[in-house]
Amino acid sequence: MATVPDTFVPRRWVAPLLALGAVVLIPWTLVLAYRLPARHTSHHWDVAWVGFDLALAAALAVTGLTIGRRSTWAPSAAAIAATLLLCDAWFDVVLASGHDGQIEAVLEAVLVEIPLAIF
């Protein structure tokens, strides 16, 4: 497991800035919940999903490569891949259409994406 080097000195403004970002996201999320339509059609739906899946494939490949080479970048690559896997599971389940599509998305999330992200 990677550890923070002894030479690492966090900047005083990093933690407050991240906390402020989290606080600002709460009202913004409420605004989006109120303003966004429940249904939306996109002209580039396929491009968005293909691009996301290519990014996920690249993240998994880089993770495998960095682990295979015992690189110090392996934990970072794995964190990126895990994040993308969890995002993919979320959007697949939430955006699935029809009963069969939802069952497929939930099964894929529970049996593949979430366990792989945890691993």
C-alpha positions in Angstrom: 0.0 0.0 0.0 1.3 3.4 -0.9 2.0 5.9 1.8 2.5 9.6 1.8 6.2 10.5 1.7 7.7 12.2 4.8 8.8 15.1 2.6 5.1 15.8 1.6 3.9 19.1 3.0 0.3 19.9 2.3 -0.5 23.4 1.5 -2.6 25.2 4.1 -5.2 26.2 1.5 -5.8 22.8 0.0 -8.1 21.4 2.7 -10.2 24.5 3.1 -10.5 24.8 -0.7 -11.8 21.2 -1.0 -14.2 21.8 1.9 -15.5 24.9 0.2 -16.0 23.0 -3.0 -18.0 20.4 -1.2 -20.2 23.0 0.5 -20.8 24.9 -2.8 -21.8 21.7 -4.5 -24.7 21.2 -2.1 -26.9 24.2 -3.1 -25.8 23.7 -6.8 -27.0 20.1 -6.7 -30.3 21.3 -5.3 -30.6 23.8 -8.1 -29.9 21.1 -10.6 -32.5 18.8 -9.0 -35.1 21.5 -9.4 -34.1 22.8 -12.9 -33.1 19.8 -14.9 -35.8 18.0 -16.8 -36.6 14.4 -15.8 -36.3 13.4 -19.5 -33.8 14.7 -22.0 -32.8 13.7 -25.5 -29.2 14.0 -26.6 -27.9 14.1 -30.2 -24.5 12.7 -29.1 -25.6 10.0 -26.7 -23.5 7.3 -28.5 -20.4 9.5 -28.6 -20.7 10.2 -24.9 -20.9 6.5 -24.0 -18.3 5.3 -26.4 -15.9 8.0 -25.2 -16.5 7.1 -21.6 -16.0 3.4 -22.3 -12.8 4.2 -24.1 -11.5 6.2 -21.1 -12.5 3.3 -18.9 -10.7 0.8 -21.1 -7.6 3.0 -21.1 -7.7 3.4 -17.3 -7.9 -0.4 -16.9 -5.1 -1.0 -19.4 -2.9 1.6 -17.6 -3.7 0.1 -14.3 -2.7 -3.4 -15.5 0.5 -2.0 -17.0 1.5 0.0 -14.0 0.8 -3.0 -11.7 2.8 -5.3 -14.0 5.7 -2.9 -14.0 5.5 -2.4 -10.2 5.2 1.3 -10.9 4.7 3.9 -8.1 1.8 5.2 -10.3 -0.2 1.9 -9.9 -2.3 3.1 -6.9 -3.2 6.3 -8.7 -4.1 4.4 -11.9 -6.2 2.0 -9.9 -8.0 4.8 -8.1 -8.9 6.4 -11.5 -10.1 3.0 -12.9 -12.1 2.3 -9.8 -13.8 5.7 -9.9 -14.7 5.2 -13.6 -16.1 1.7 -12.9 -18.3 3.1 -10.1 -19.5 6.0 -12.3 -20.2 3.5 -15.1 -22.2 1.3 -12.7 -24.2 4.3 -11.5 -25.1 5.7 -14.9 -25.8 2.3 -16.4 -28.3 1.5 -13.6 -29.9 5.0 -13.5 -30.2 5.4 -17.2 -31.2 1.9 -18.1 -34.5 1.7 -20.0 -37.1 -1.0 -19.6 -37.3 -3.7 -17.0 -34.8 -6.1 -18.8 -32.3 -3.3 -19.2 -32.5 -2.4 -15.6 -32.0 -6.0 -14.5 -29.0 -6.3 -16.8 -27.5 -3.0 -15.6 -27.9 -4.0 -11.9 -26.4 -7.5 -12.5 -23.5 -6.0 -14.3 -22.9 -3.5 -11.6 -23.2 -5.9 -8.7 -21.3 -8.8 -10.3 -18.7 -7.0 -12.3 -18.2 -3.3 -12.0 -18.5 -2.8 -8.2 -16.4 -5.9 -7.2 -13.7 -4.9 -9.8 -13.7 -1.3 -8.4 -13.3 -2.6 -4.9 -10.5 -5.0 -6.0 
